[in-house]
Amino acid sequence: MEKKTRLAILGSTGSIGTQTLEVIRNYPDKFEIDILTANQNIDLLASQALEFNPNIVVICNAGKKDALENLLRDADIKVMGGIEPLNEVVARDSVDMVLSALVGYSGLMPTLKAIEAGKDIALANKETLVVAGELIIQMAEKHQVKITPVDSEHSAIFQCLAGENYETIEKIYLTASGGPFRQKKEDQLNNVTVTDALKHPNWNMGHKITIDSATMMNKGFEVIEAKWLFHLEPRQIDVVIHPQSIIHSLVQFVDGSMKAQMGLPDMKLPILYALSGNRRLKTSFERFNFIDYPELTFEKPDDKKFRNLYLAYYAMEKGGNMPCTLNAANEVAVNAFLKEEVTFLQIADLIEQSIHQIPYIAKPNLEDYIKTDNETRDFTEKLIKK
């Protein structure tokens, strides 16, 4: 009998986390939950824990630990509270794979600790590779850890490269839907609201990543992530707007041939592919029909309207700690936009000022990344308050 894969799901109450549990419900003979974690949604976390019966649950908001313990008082489940326990639980001997679906910079340290413990990683937290891609890849190689992307675009590239030599890659194309403002002109973005920005045309995601999609910073992060995952130079990574979100990404090889991975926009597909060790498991998911999509169209991103994409390219080419600065400034700016403290277009303004003002470090270590993150957040918050 095949041994079940025991999972630690970091961020189980978010969009990726809940969809991961949907997948696991359909394959009880293949997957088992060892750890569930959440930031502060104790009601949903408790409900998930009672259904999947993990050994441990972690609520990062330590002030909610007692309330969570009360909700789970009749269950034989250990409850831990705070950020530090995340770094402890990912190293448990009983864990086979860690799925990181945490939001933003918070995913960095638990992912590093999991890699140090030799755990394979299903990575949905793209900011981990944006902030410290060089360090993460070095550590993964040192500890012989496999990192499998969960993002639909990187999963697509990963699938296209099955059986191929990475040295034969000429170029990759990451596709983007264009978000809710694809057809708007730059001057029309001055007065867009939070509600407007959260109306993604194709994907159902959390608030932060949805805003990142609207600004195309999400695609910028994916460009940086692709550099590290597939050992590419910046000139080998291109972005194309594909409004239908059917082609999830493409690889062009040195002989001129291309491979594309296609399917309906459903995050459960790349999640399942990552969790299953890149095997094809039978699903009952809705199937794509070419007749329903008589046209698949492509456009070049507008560099004036989507400045964040090009700021990400600039940060990637500069390297060092600049992508870390880019991420921290973006997290602060997006949070301020969601609280209606800045306008949509000011997000890019804040990021651009930050990446040019925070001290540049060409060869950062972990302490440098932590310092850069803190300095950038302080700097960007001060800009917002001016």
C-alpha positions in Angstrom: 0.0 0.0 0.0 1.3 3.4 -1.0 2.4 5.6 2.0 0.4 8.8 2.4 2.2 12.1 2.1 2.0 13.9 5.4 1.5 17.7 4.9 2.1 20.8 6.8 -0.1 23.5 5.4 1.1 27.0 6.3 -1.8 29.4 5.7 -4.7 26.9 5.6 -7.4 29.5 6.0 -6.4 31.6 3.0 -7.4 31.1 -0.7 -4.7 28.6 -1.6 -4.9 26.8 1.8 -8.7 26.2 1.5 -8.4 25.0 -2.1 -5.6 22.7 -1.0 -7.9 21.1 1.6 -10.5 20.8 -1.2 -8.0 18.7 -3.1 -7.1 16.6 -0.1 -10.7 15.8 0.6 -10.8 14.0 -2.8 -7.7 11.9 -2.2 -7.9 10.7 1.4 -5.8 7.6 0.5 -2.9 9.8 -0.7 -2.6 12.7 1.7 -2.8 13.3 5.4 -2.6 16.5 7.4 0.0 16.8 10.2 0.0 20.6 10.7 -2.4 23.4 9.9 -1.6 27.1 10.5 -3.4 30.4 10.2 -2.8 34.0 11.0 -5.9 34.8 13.0 -9.0 33.1 11.6 -9.6 30.8 14.6 -13.2 29.8 13.6 -12.2 28.4 10.2 -8.9 26.9 11.5 -10.8 25.1 14.2 -13.3 23.8 11.7 -10.5 22.5 9.5 -8.8 20.9 12.4 -11.9 19.1 13.5 -12.4 17.7 10.0 -8.7 16.8 9.2 -7.5 16.0 12.7 -3.9 17.3 12.5 -1.4 16.7 15.3 -0.8 20.4 15.7 -2.4 23.7 14.8 -0.7 27.1 15.0 -2.4 30.4 15.3 0.1 33.1 14.6 -1.9 35.8 16.5 -0.8 34.5 19.9 -3.6 36.5 21.5 -6.1 34.1 20.0 -4.5 30.9 21.3 -6.7 30.5 24.3 -9.9 31.0 22.2 -8.7 28.4 19.7 -7.9 25.9 22.5 -11.4 26.4 23.8 -12.8 25.6 20.3 -10.7 22.4 20.2 -11.1 21.4 23.8 -12.6 18.1 23.0 -10.1 17.2 20.3 -6.7 15.6 20.7 -4.9 18.4 18.9 -2.0 20.4 20.2 -2.5 24.2 19.9 0.4 26.6 19.6 0.4 30.4 19.3 2.8 32.9 17.8 5.1 33.3 14.9 8.0 31.3 16.3 6.2 27.9 16.4 5.9 28.0 12.6 9.7 27.6 12.4 9.5 24.7 14.8 6.6 22.6 13.4 7.9 22.6 9.8 10.9 20.6 11.0 8.9 17.7 12.6 10.0 14.2 11.6 6.4 13.4 10.7 6.2 16.0 8.0 7.0 14.9 4.4 6.1 18.1 2.6 5.5 21.7 3.5 3.0 23.7 1.5 3.7 27.4 2.1 0.6 29.5 1.3 1.5 32.3 3.7 1.2 35.9 2.5 4.2 38.0 1.8 7.5 38.2 3.7 6.1 36.0 6.5 6.7 32.9 4.4 10.5 33.4 4.3 11.7 32.0 7.7 9.4 29.0 7.9 10.4 28.0 4.3 14.1 28.3 5.2 13.6 26.2 8.4 11.7 23.6 6.4 14.5 23.4 3.8 17.1 23.1 6.6 15.1 20.2 7.9 15.1 18.5 4.5 11.4 18.9 3.8 10.2 19.2 0.2 8.4 22.4 -0.5 5.2 23.1 -2.4 5.7 26.9 -2.9 2.7 29.2 -3.2 4.4 32.0 -1.4 6.2 33.7 -4.3 7.6 36.4 -2.0 10.0 33.9 -0.5 12.0 33.7 -3.7 11.5 37.4 -4.5 13.0 38.4 -1.2 15.9 35.9 -0.9 15.9 33.7 -4.1 19.6 33.2 -4.2 19.8 32.1 -0.6 16.7 29.8 -0.9 18.0 28.0 -4.0 21.5 27.5 -2.4 19.9 26.0 0.7 17.6 23.8 -1.3 20.6 22.4 -3.3 22.6 22.0 -0.1 19.9 20.0 1.6 18.7 18.2 -1.5 15.2 19.6 -1.2 12.8 19.8 -4.1 10.9 23.0 -4.5 7.7 22.6 -6.6 5.9 25.8 -7.6 2.2 26.1 -7.0 1.6 29.3 -8.9 -0.3 28.4 -12.1 2.3 30.1 -14.3 5.3 28.5 -12.8 3.6 25.1 -12.5 2.9 25.5 -16.3 6.6 26.1 -17.0 7.6 23.2 -14.7 5.2 20.9 -16.6 6.5 22.1 -20.0 10.0 21.3 -18.9 9.3 17.7 -17.9 11.8 15.6 -19.7 13.6 18.6 -21.1 17.1 20.0 -20.4 17.0 23.4 -18.8 19.9 24.4 -20.9 17.7 24.1 -24.0 15.5 26.9 -22.8 15.7 30.0 -25.1 12.9 32.0 -23.4 9.9 31.6 -21.3 6.6 33.5 -21.5 4.6 34.1 -18.4 1.0 34.9 -19.2 -1.1 37.4 -17.4 -4.8 38.1 -17.5 -4.3 41.9 -17.4 -6.4 42.1 -14.3 -9.5 44.3 -13.9 -7.9 47.4 -15.5 -6.5 45.9 -18.7 -8.8 48.0 -20.9 -8.6 51.2 -18.9 -6.3 54.1 -19.8 -3.7 55.4 -17.4 -5.7 58.5 -16.6 -8.7 56.4 -15.7 -6.8 54.8 -12.8 -6.6 58.0 -10.8 -9.9 57.3 -9.1 -10.3 53.5 -8.9 -11.5 52.2 -5.6 -10.5 49.2 -3.6 -13.7 47.5 -4.7 -12.8 48.1 -8.3 -9.3 46.7 -7.8 -10.6 43.5 -6.1 -12.7 42.5 -9.1 -10.4 40.1 -10.8 -11.9 38.8 -14.1 -10.6 35.2 -13.9 -9.2 34.1 -10.5 -10.6 34.0 -7.0 -7.7 35.0 -4.7 -7.0 36.8 -1.4 -7.1 40.6 -1.2 -3.3 41.2 -1.3 -2.6 39.1 -4.3 -5.6 40.4 -6.1 -4.4 44.0 -5.7 -0.9 42.8 -6.8 -2.6 41.4 -9.9 -4.4 44.7 -10.6 -1.0 46.6 -10.5 0.8 43.7 -12.2 3.3 43.5 -9.3 2.2 39.9 -9.0 3.5 39.2 -12.5 6.7 41.1 -11.6 7.2 38.9 -8.6 6.6 35.8 -10.8 9.3 37.1 -13.2 11.8 37.2 -10.3 10.6 33.8 -9.0 11.1 32.3 -12.5 14.7 33.5 -12.6 15.5 31.4 -9.6 13.3 28.4 -10.2 14.5 27.8 -13.7 18.0 29.3 -13.6 17.3 32.0 -16.2 18.7 35.3 -17.1 16.3 38.3 -17.1 16.5 38.6 -20.9 15.0 35.0 -21.1 11.8 35.9 -19.3 8.9 37.7 -21.0 5.4 38.6 -20.0 2.4 38.6 -22.3 -1.2 39.6 -21.6 -3.6 36.7 -22.3 -7.1 37.8 -21.1 -8.7 34.3 -21.4 -6.2 32.7 -18.9 -6.3 29.4 -20.8 -2.6 29.2 -21.7 -0.9 29.4 -18.3 2.6 29.9 -19.6 4.9 28.8 -22.4 8.5 27.7 -23.0 10.4 28.5 -26.2 13.4 26.2 -26.9 16.7 26.8 -28.8 15.4 25.0 -31.8 12.4 27.4 -32.1 9.8 25.0 -30.9 7.4 25.9 -28.1 5.4 24.1 -25.4 2.4 25.6 -23.6 0.4 24.2 -20.7 -3.3 24.9 -21.0 -6.4 24.4 -19.0 -9.3 26.2 -17.4 -8.2 28.7 -14.6 -8.4 26.5 -11.5 -5.8 26.7 -8.8 -6.6 23.2 -7.7 -4.8 21.8 -10.7 -1.3 23.1 -9.9 -1.9 22.4 -6.2 -2.6 18.8 -7.0 0.3 18.5 -9.4 2.7 19.8 -6.7 1.3 17.7 -3.8 1.4 14.5 -5.9 5.0 14.8 -6.7 4.3 15.9 -10.3 2.1 12.9 -11.1 -1.2 13.0 -13.1 -4.0 12.0 -10.8 -7.5 11.5 -12.2 -9.9 14.4 -11.3 -13.5 15.3 -11.9 -12.6 19.0 -12.5 -14.4 20.8 -15.3 -12.8 20.2 -18.7 -11.7 22.8 -21.3 -13.6 22.9 -24.6 -12.0 24.7 -27.5 -15.5 25.6 -28.9 -16.1 27.7 -25.8 -12.9 29.7 -26.6 -12.8 30.4 -30.3 -10.2 33.0 -29.8 -7.1 33.1 -27.6 -5.6 36.6 -27.7 -2.3 38.2 -26.6 -1.2 41.7 -25.9 2.0 43.5 -24.7 1.8 44.9 -21.2 1.5 48.7 -21.1 4.7 49.9 -19.4 3.2 53.2 -18.3 0.0 51.8 -16.9 1.6 48.8 -15.2 4.8 50.4 -13.9 5.2 47.8 -11.1 6.0 45.1 -13.6 8.9 47.2 -14.9 10.0 48.1 -11.4 10.2 44.4 -10.7 12.4 43.8 -13.9 14.6 46.7 -12.7 15.0 45.1 -9.2 15.7 41.7 -10.7 18.4 43.0 -13.0 20.0 45.0 -10.1 19.8 42.0 -7.8 21.2 41.9 -4.3 18.8 43.1 -1.7 16.8 45.3 -4.1 14.0 42.7 -4.7 13.7 42.4 -0.9 13.2 46.2 -0.9 10.7 46.0 -3.7 8.6 43.4 -1.8 8.6 45.2 1.5 7.6 48.5 -0.1 4.9 46.8 -2.0 3.4 45.1 1.1 3.2 48.4 2.9 1.8 50.3 -0.1 -0.8 47.7 -0.9 -1.9 47.5 2.8 -2.2 51.3 2.8 -4.3 51.2 -0.4 -6.6 48.5 1.1 -7.1 50.9 4.0 -7.7 53.8 1.6 -4.7 55.7 2.8 -3.2 56.0 -0.7 -4.5 55.9 -4.2 -4.0 53.1 -6.7 -1.4 54.9 -8.7 0.5 55.9 -5.6 1.4 52.3 -4.9 4.0 52.4 -7.7 5.2 55.9 -6.6 5.9 54.6 -3.1 7.7 51.5 -4.4 9.9 53.5 -6.8 11.0 55.9 -4.2 11.8 53.1 -1.8 14.0 51.0 -4.2 16.0 54.1 -5.0 16.5 55.2 -1.4 17.1 52.1 0.7 20.9 51.2 0.8 21.8 48.7 -1.8 23.7 45.5 -0.8 25.1 43.4 -3.7 25.7 40.2 -1.7 23.2 40.1 1.2 23.1 37.4 3.8 20.0 36.5 5.8 20.6 39.3 8.4 20.9 41.8 5.5 17.5 40.7 4.1 15.9 41.0 7.6 17.4 44.5 8.0 16.4 45.6 4.5 12.8 44.5 5.1 12.6 46.4 8.4 14.2 49.6 6.9 12.0 49.5 3.8 8.8 49.2 5.8 9.8 52.1 8.1 10.8 54.2 5.1 7.6 53.5 3.1 5.3 54.1 6.1 7.0 57.5 6.7 6.4 58.4 3.0 2.7 57.5 3.4 2.4 59.7 6.5 4.0 62.8 4.8 
